[in-house]
Amino acid sequence: MSAPLSFSVDGRQLVFEQVPLHFVERRGITNVFAEYDAKTLRQTLQKRRYSSTKGLVQETMQKYADYLDWPLGSFLLELKQGGDESKLYAAFLNKYGDLQYCRFSIDGDLVGKKGLYCYTVDGSVKYIGRCRDSFNKRVNQGYGVIHPKNCYLDGQATNCHINFLIATATGKIGFWVCPLESDAEIKALEERLIKDPSRQLDWNIALKGEQPGVQDAPAWVRPVFVAGVFWTLLGLALVVMSLSRWEQSQ
């Protein structure tokens, strides 16, 4: 095992210990969405998340009436393999739901704890996250194995995305944990680590749409904003009162 990683946050040192990570399949797992059979196409189209998607229900009902009682995953795979030129099948999936994935797990004395964790590629930190249940659950039931349900619009897209990034990374993947007890502390420290402009976390940026170097707004911004809103509203109130008095005097 490698030496611990250490991060400084407001003068405090956070130590991350490496946890053994084992790949069952390093890459190349595809069409995971096709394994979803808990609901039929008809049942899925009745769900609000899908019925609100523009044109999805109408187009599907018209073109594929004979498939309405098929398991959803089987139907979508049929479309994909049949040369679905309109990419209708992809409208049911989140943007990371039809990628190649891998399968991995972690073990060791620390996996039952909660706190902060990070992924590295060849020793370079790519992603920092928080876990308020257990590292074992977060990885062995989440990131490490993509469940078919997670590929869909109402699934867990983050799991798919992180797994895909790991599957397509060319270097050695490492997993590290910093056990902590307080949920509030876990959340606050994660935010500080991610927003630190000195730290380039490529996978956090890709997942959250953040830009490198984004920091918290200076302390004076909020009171100045509140004061501005107050005086603006007061000015509008005075204008309305003046107009009302003028109309009464006419």
TAWODA-V476371 format. One record per residue. N is the residue number from 1. RES is the residue in three letters. SS is DSSP state (a for helix, b for strand, c for the rest). Layout:
N_RES_SS ; N_RES_SS
This chain:
1_MET_c ; 2_SER_c ; 3_ALA_c ; 4_PRO_c ; 5_LEU_b ; 6_SER_b ; 7_PHE_b ; 8_SER_b ; 9_VAL_b ; 10_ASP_c ; 11_GLY_c ; 12_ARG_b ; 13_GLN_b ; 14_LEU_b ; 15_VAL_b ; 16_PHE_b ; 17_GLU_b ; 18_GLN_b ; 19_VAL_b ; 20_PRO_b ; 21_LEU_b ; 22_HIS_b ; 23_PHE_b ; 24_VAL_b ; 25_GLU_b ; 26_ARG_b ; 27_ARG_b ; 28_GLY_b ; 29_ILE_b ; 30_THR_c ; 31_ASN_c ; 32_VAL_a ; 33_PHE_a ; 34_ALA_a ; 35_GLU_a ; 36_TYR_c ; 37_ASP_c ; 38_ALA_c ; 39_LYS_c ; 40_THR_b ; 41_LEU_a ; 42_ARG_a ; 43_GLN_a ; 44_THR_a ; 45_LEU_a ; 46_GLN_c ; 47_LYS_c ; 48_ARG_a ; 49_ARG_a ; 50_TYR_a ; 51_SER_a ; 52_SER_c ; 53_THR_c ; 54_LYS_c ; 55_GLY_c ; 56_LEU_a ; 57_VAL_a ; 58_GLN_a ; 59_GLU_a ; 60_THR_a ; 61_MET_a ; 62_GLN_a ; 63_LYS_a ; 64_TYR_c ; 65_ALA_a ; 66_ASP_a ; 67_TYR_a ; 68_LEU_c ; 69_ASP_c ; 70_TRP_c ; 71_PRO_b ; 72_LEU_a ; 73_GLY_a ; 74_SER_a ; 75_PHE_a ; 76_LEU_a ; 77_LEU_a ; 78_GLU_a ; 79_LEU_a ; 80_LYS_a ; 81_GLN_a ; 82_GLY_c ; 83_GLY_c ; 84_ASP_c ; 85_GLU_c ; 86_SER_c ; 87_LYS_c ; 88_LEU_a ; 89_TYR_a ; 90_ALA_a ; 91_ALA_a ; 92_PHE_a ; 93_LEU_b ; 94_ASN_c ; 95_LYS_c ; 96_TYR_c ; 97_GLY_c ; 98_ASP_c ; 99_LEU_c ; 100_GLN_c ; 101_TYR_b ; 102_CYS_b ; 103_ARG_b ; 104_PHE_b ; 105_SER_b ; 106_ILE_b ; 107_ASP_b ; 108_GLY_c ; 109_ASP_c ; 110_LEU_c ; 111_VAL_c ; 112_GLY_c ; 113_LYS_c ; 114_LYS_c ; 115_GLY_b ; 116_LEU_b ; 117_TYR_b ; 118_CYS_b ; 119_TYR_b ; 120_THR_b ; 121_VAL_b ; 122_ASP_c ; 123_GLY_c ; 124_SER_b ; 125_VAL_b ; 126_LYS_b ; 127_TYR_b ; 128_ILE_b ; 129_GLY_b ; 130_ARG_b ; 131_CYS_b ; 132_ARG_c ; 133_ASP_c ; 134_SER_c ; 135_PHE_a ; 136_ASN_a ; 137_LYS_a ; 138_ARG_a ; 139_VAL_a ; 140_ASN_a ; 141_GLN_a ; 142_GLY_a ; 143_TYR_a ; 144_GLY_c ; 145_VAL_c ; 146_ILE_c ; 147_HIS_c ; 148_PRO_a ; 149_LYS_a ; 150_ASN_a ; 151_CYS_a ; 152_TYR_b ; 153_LEU_c ; 154_ASP_c ; 155_GLY_c ; 156_GLN_c ; 157_ALA_a ; 158_THR_a ; 159_ASN_a ; 160_CYS_a ; 161_HIS_a ; 162_ILE_a ; 163_ASN_a ; 164_PHE_a ; 165_LEU_a ; 166_ILE_a ; 167_ALA_a ; 168_THR_a ; 169_ALA_c ; 170_THR_c ; 171_GLY_c ; 172_LYS_c ; 173_ILE_b ; 174_GLY_b ; 175_PHE_b ; 176_TRP_b ; 177_VAL_b ; 178_CYS_b ; 179_PRO_b ; 180_LEU_c ; 181_GLU_c ; 182_SER_c ; 183_ASP_a ; 184_ALA_a ; 185_GLU_a ; 186_ILE_a ; 187_LYS_a ; 188_ALA_a ; 189_LEU_a ; 190_GLU_a ; 191_GLU_a ; 192_ARG_a ; 193_LEU_a ; 194_ILE_a ; 195_LYS_a ; 196_ASP_c ; 197_PRO_c ; 198_SER_c ; 199_ARG_c ; 200_GLN_c ; 201_LEU_c ; 202_ASP_a ; 203_TRP_a ; 204_ASN_a ; 205_ILE_a ; 206_ALA_a ; 207_LEU_a ; 208_LYS_a ; 209_GLY_c ; 210_GLU_c ; 211_GLN_c ; 212_PRO_c ; 213_GLY_c ; 214_VAL_c ; 215_GLN_c ; 216_ASP_c ; 217_ALA_c ; 218_PRO_c ; 219_ALA_a ; 220_TRP_a ; 221_VAL_a ; 222_ARG_a ; 223_PRO_a ; 224_VAL_a ; 225_PHE_a ; 226_VAL_a ; 227_ALA_a ; 228_GLY_a ; 229_VAL_a ; 230_PHE_a ; 231_TRP_a ; 232_THR_a ; 233_LEU_a ; 234_LEU_a ; 235_GLY_a ; 236_LEU_a ; 237_ALA_a ; 238_LEU_a ; 239_VAL_a ; 240_VAL_a ; 241_MET_a ; 242_SER_a ; 243_LEU_a ; 244_SER_a ; 245_ARG_a ; 246_TRP_a ; 247_GLU_a ; 248_GLN_a ; 249_SER_a ; 250_GLN_c
